[in-house]
Amino acid sequence: MHIAPNIRLSRIWKDTWQVDIIMILSSTGAYLVHAFLIQHKFEIPAIIPTVLGTAIAFFIGFNNNQAYDRWWEARKIWGMLVNDSRSWARSIINYVQLGDIQEHEKLAIQSRMITRHIGFLYALKGALRAADDYMYKNYLNEEELAEVKLHANVHNAILQIQAHDLDVLHRKGYIDGFRFMQLDALLVKFTDEMGMSERIKNTVFPTTYNYFTKIFIWLFVVSIALVTSQYMGIWSIFMSWLIGFVFISTQINGMSLLNPFSSNSAAIPLNQITRTIEINLLQMLHEQNIPPPVTPVNDEYVL
């Protein structure tokens, strides 16, 4: 996610240089066609790029609105995960009354339930980014690691272990019925948030919208060059590229939000959010070995 107030020119060039070259070549070709084949035969009406530009504006507006909706929904989901994770840790620490057992045993049970949740977050993050993130293994014991290996969905398997341990604590009388229901409701919320995240990742944005928008922008650039060649000569190449750049950069900006869980500068900062939750929960356990916060890349964005 971008955090800098301005976007560097190098990043704009990195994101658009390929389409810039295509637009310049297309504009040059259109200028040459007009100069050597069309100029003395007929005049191209200016209404053609006008109509195309209006249609493209609708397409880009729709695409960008849908892409931002996906991005914002993903950010809200992980915002809920932050709050629910803190509530989970607070409830485990204060609601689980372990009676006369040794203090160190009580702390061990609380720590296991809370740190296992950190493992759940890292496993979910790795699945959403389709990356081999094995940080979750640091928060599971050998028995739990053996159990989750049997499941294709590791983060769901971790929630299953959490539910089993919570049930054991309830049957032993360490949690009363009302508080058990509250903690179980949090597990249900984690499942909902996990499912909503997976839905966004696995739902493919209709390819035709993005594809036809690119085709229409290319036709628009060519038509601009053909029309302006009648009045501007060779400068029509620059003018058609400039107008096309406005459209294509707007479209690229919107499409960069289409996959909010990917590892790019416009995506949701899952690394930062997960690390923030990790720090908060470990501090609630009074742990000493706490990792540092995630720092921005080049003071420009966080992942």
BELSULDA-V246895 format. One record per residue. SS is DSSP state (helix for helix, strand for strand, loop for the rest). D_FIRST is the distance of its C-alpha to the first C-alpha in whole Angstrom. Layout:
BEGIN
ss=SS d_first=D_FIRST
ss=SS d_first=D_FIRST
END
This chain:
BEGIN
ss=loop d_first=0
ss=strand d_first=4
ss=loop d_first=6
ss=loop d_first=9
ss=loop d_first=12
ss=loop d_first=13
ss=loop d_first=12
ss=loop d_first=14
ss=helix d_first=17
ss=helix d_first=17
ss=helix d_first=14
ss=helix d_first=15
ss=helix d_first=18
ss=helix d_first=17
ss=helix d_first=15
ss=helix d_first=19
ss=helix d_first=21
ss=helix d_first=23
ss=helix d_first=23
ss=helix d_first=24
ss=helix d_first=27
ss=helix d_first=28
ss=helix d_first=28
ss=helix d_first=30
ss=helix d_first=33
ss=helix d_first=33
ss=helix d_first=34
ss=helix d_first=36
ss=helix d_first=38
ss=helix d_first=38
ss=helix d_first=40
ss=helix d_first=42
ss=helix d_first=43
ss=helix d_first=44
ss=helix d_first=46
ss=helix d_first=48
ss=helix d_first=48
ss=helix d_first=48
ss=loop d_first=48
ss=loop d_first=52
ss=loop d_first=52
ss=loop d_first=50
ss=loop d_first=47
ss=loop d_first=44
ss=loop d_first=43
ss=loop d_first=40
ss=helix d_first=40
ss=helix d_first=38
ss=helix d_first=35
ss=helix d_first=35
ss=helix d_first=35
ss=helix d_first=33
ss=helix d_first=30
ss=helix d_first=31
ss=helix d_first=30
ss=helix d_first=27
ss=helix d_first=25
ss=helix d_first=26
ss=helix d_first=25
ss=helix d_first=21
ss=helix d_first=21
ss=helix d_first=22
ss=helix d_first=19
ss=helix d_first=17
ss=helix d_first=18
ss=helix d_first=18
ss=helix d_first=15
ss=helix d_first=13
ss=helix d_first=15
ss=helix d_first=14
ss=helix d_first=10
ss=helix d_first=12
ss=helix d_first=14
ss=helix d_first=12
ss=helix d_first=11
ss=helix d_first=14
ss=helix d_first=16
ss=helix d_first=14
ss=helix d_first=14
ss=helix d_first=18
ss=helix d_first=18
ss=helix d_first=17
ss=helix d_first=20
ss=helix d_first=22
ss=helix d_first=22
ss=helix d_first=23
ss=helix d_first=26
ss=helix d_first=27
ss=helix d_first=27
ss=helix d_first=29
ss=helix d_first=31
ss=helix d_first=32
ss=helix d_first=33
ss=helix d_first=35
ss=helix d_first=36
ss=loop d_first=38
ss=loop d_first=41
ss=loop d_first=43
ss=loop d_first=46
ss=loop d_first=48
ss=loop d_first=46
ss=loop d_first=45
ss=helix d_first=43
ss=helix d_first=41
ss=helix d_first=41
ss=helix d_first=40
ss=helix d_first=37
ss=helix d_first=36
ss=helix d_first=36
ss=helix d_first=34
ss=helix d_first=32
ss=helix d_first=32
ss=helix d_first=31
ss=helix d_first=28
ss=helix d_first=27
ss=helix d_first=27
ss=helix d_first=25
ss=helix d_first=22
ss=helix d_first=23
ss=helix d_first=23
ss=helix d_first=19
ss=helix d_first=18
ss=helix d_first=21
ss=helix d_first=19
ss=helix d_first=15
ss=helix d_first=17
ss=helix d_first=19
ss=helix d_first=16
ss=loop d_first=14
ss=loop d_first=18
ss=loop d_first=18
ss=loop d_first=21
ss=loop d_first=20
ss=loop d_first=23
ss=helix d_first=22
ss=helix d_first=23
ss=helix d_first=27
ss=helix d_first=26
ss=helix d_first=27
ss=loop d_first=30
ss=loop d_first=33
ss=helix d_first=35
ss=helix d_first=37
ss=helix d_first=33
ss=helix d_first=32
ss=helix d_first=35
ss=helix d_first=35
ss=helix d_first=31
ss=loop d_first=32
ss=loop d_first=34
ss=loop d_first=32
ss=loop d_first=29
ss=loop d_first=27
ss=helix d_first=26
ss=helix d_first=24
ss=helix d_first=27
ss=helix d_first=29
ss=helix d_first=28
ss=helix d_first=28
ss=helix d_first=32
ss=helix d_first=33
ss=helix d_first=31
ss=helix d_first=34
ss=helix d_first=37
ss=helix d_first=36
ss=helix d_first=36
ss=helix d_first=39
ss=helix d_first=41
ss=helix d_first=40
ss=helix d_first=41
ss=helix d_first=45
ss=loop d_first=45
ss=loop d_first=45
ss=loop d_first=42
ss=loop d_first=41
ss=loop d_first=42
ss=helix d_first=42
ss=helix d_first=40
ss=helix d_first=37
ss=helix d_first=37
ss=helix d_first=36
ss=helix d_first=34
ss=helix d_first=32
ss=helix d_first=33
ss=helix d_first=31
ss=helix d_first=28
ss=helix d_first=28
ss=helix d_first=28
ss=helix d_first=25
ss=helix d_first=23
ss=helix d_first=25
ss=helix d_first=24
ss=helix d_first=20
ss=helix d_first=21
ss=helix d_first=22
ss=helix d_first=20
ss=helix d_first=17
ss=helix d_first=20
ss=helix d_first=21
ss=helix d_first=17
ss=helix d_first=17
ss=helix d_first=21
ss=loop d_first=21
ss=loop d_first=21
ss=loop d_first=20
ss=loop d_first=24
ss=helix d_first=24
ss=helix d_first=27
ss=helix d_first=24
ss=helix d_first=22
ss=helix d_first=25
ss=helix d_first=27
ss=helix d_first=25
ss=helix d_first=25
ss=helix d_first=29
ss=helix d_first=29
ss=helix d_first=27
ss=helix d_first=29
ss=helix d_first=32
ss=helix d_first=31
ss=helix d_first=31
ss=helix d_first=34
ss=helix d_first=36
ss=helix d_first=35
ss=helix d_first=36
ss=helix d_first=39
ss=helix d_first=40
ss=helix d_first=39
ss=helix d_first=41
ss=helix d_first=44
ss=helix d_first=43
ss=helix d_first=41
ss=loop d_first=42
ss=loop d_first=40
ss=helix d_first=38
ss=helix d_first=37
ss=helix d_first=35
ss=helix d_first=32
ss=helix d_first=32
ss=helix d_first=31
ss=helix d_first=29
ss=helix d_first=27
ss=helix d_first=27
ss=helix d_first=26
ss=helix d_first=23
ss=helix d_first=22
ss=helix d_first=22
ss=helix d_first=21
ss=helix d_first=18
ss=helix d_first=17
ss=helix d_first=18
ss=helix d_first=15
ss=helix d_first=13
ss=helix d_first=13
ss=helix d_first=14
ss=loop d_first=11
ss=loop d_first=10
ss=loop d_first=13
ss=loop d_first=12
ss=loop d_first=9
ss=loop d_first=10
ss=loop d_first=11
ss=loop d_first=10
ss=loop d_first=8
ss=loop d_first=5
ss=loop d_first=4
ss=loop d_first=5
ss=loop d_first=6
ss=loop d_first=6
ss=helix d_first=9
ss=helix d_first=11
ss=helix d_first=10
ss=helix d_first=11
ss=helix d_first=14
ss=helix d_first=15
ss=helix d_first=15
ss=helix d_first=17
ss=helix d_first=19
ss=helix d_first=20
ss=helix d_first=21
ss=helix d_first=23
ss=helix d_first=25
ss=helix d_first=26
ss=helix d_first=27
ss=loop d_first=30
ss=loop d_first=30
ss=loop d_first=29
ss=loop d_first=30
ss=loop d_first=27
ss=loop d_first=24
ss=loop d_first=21
ss=loop d_first=19
ss=loop d_first=15
ss=loop d_first=12
ss=loop d_first=12
ss=loop d_first=9
ss=strand d_first=10
ss=loop d_first=12
ss=loop d_first=11
ss=loop d_first=9
ss=strand d_first=5
ss=loop d_first=5
ss=loop d_first=6
END
